[in-house]
Amino acid sequence: MTKYGSFPGARPRRLRTTPAMRRMVAEYRLHPSDLILPAFVREGVDEPVPIGAMPGVVQHTRDTLRKAAVEAAAAGVSGIMLFGVPLDEKKDAAGTAGTDPDGILQLAIQDVRAEVGDDLVIMSDLCLDEYTDHGHCGVLDARGRVDNDATLERYAEMAQVQADAGVHAVGPSGMMDGQVGVVRDALDQTGHEDVSILAYTAKYSSAFYGPFREAVGSSLQGDRKTYQQDPANLRESLRELALDLDEGADMVMVKPALPYLDVLAKIADAVDVPVAAYQISGEYAMVEAAAEKGWIDRDRAILETLTGIKRAGANMILTYWATEVARGL
């Protein structure tokens, strides 16, 4: 008995007393199966090419990509999202390397499928920005604007060649109006009814994409504000969500993750399909840079960010730390 009598009777700290106690009462737990590894494969290189702004991440050769896929599967990671980086001389205004059956992304899909089969969900970025000489996610009209409907025709072609290569899921990421419906029709009409769509439903025009531009060798001129979402808008993401679901999205995604946890929570509460979040290059780079300076505990920060994303409602998290974290878990 203290001079305060029985106050306080409720003592939440009792459930924080030991590591075992904290582990037992934890409300959210990361699992390797929550994680998806984004991976870049570059055409015409014999050795992996380090990405300066993303320490520990590389542009893979086809051989090292196969190895990375095997390692991810062994660690219990659920999926791998593939991005192709073509030779600069193969880029053109229409992004034709993106629909070439022998293009780098299609070859990478075949490689990974041959290596791991169905042990990983093999996903592919379905967008033109890596393949266009202007760096935009679609074809341009005579005034230099991204032509939405002409771009959809290219996306339909991309969906077909990626599915022919053996992908399990496509990720249309260009934020074109109607992209999910066009991709679904293209897949169904070519006998690929089983290929699923991970819709980039809420993809914001973000400063945090900076390192990614290096990762894919982007040729971007200008910005993407006319098609990616305005960071100021939340209700707009719910409208995009309704449209994507109506057009046949099997899974939906919020990108970036940490700056948009409120959007992620709203979307997760609104749907009965799996929800993904993409912890993007800038989020990765910030943690790695601060840890390199000795300003934060790297491993704790990684787990804290991923747990926060899961707590906000993500069923799946795309993260460049996927294999490392899965091994630790």
Beta strands, then each sheet from edge to edge (+ up, - down):
strand 1: 35-42
strand 2: 49-50
strand 3: 58-60
strand 4: 79-85
strand 5: 121-126
strand 6: 169-172
strand 7: 196-203
strand 8: 251-255
strand 9: 275-278
strand 10: 316-318
sheet 1: 2+ 3- 1- 4- 5- 6- 7- 8- 9- 10-
end
